[in-house]
Amino acid sequence: MVLCLLSRTLQLARHSYSPLGRPLCSTSANKPVLTLFTKKPCPLCDEAKEVLEPYKRRVILQEVDITLPENSAWCDKYKYDIPVFHLNGKFLMKHRVDIQKFEDQLMKQELRNDGKQ
């Protein structure tokens, strides 16, 4: 009974929102967002995702298909450069994953996020 109640409480907490519309409690609330600008097919994008697989618990991976009409501005900007990565909305790298650069920036972002808590 106690476990059931605790489980339900955690479920509610995970989906609670502040008056500003931001999650109050979420396992991913403070994770950095890694945006991958991609298209189909993209073998380099597939390769990059494999390289980044070990980091999937530390970031939220958001993919943006630049071929969709609503992403035409990104297509104009990156059509010859994919894969392109942004970390929390800022350009990070393109063409291939620079693992050292990624780790350095991810660590900085995580330290920044820890300081906000």
Helices and strands as residue ranges (DSSP letters): H 2-14, E 33-38, H 43-52, G 53-55, E 60-65, G 69-71, H 72-78, E 84-87, E 90-94, H 99-116
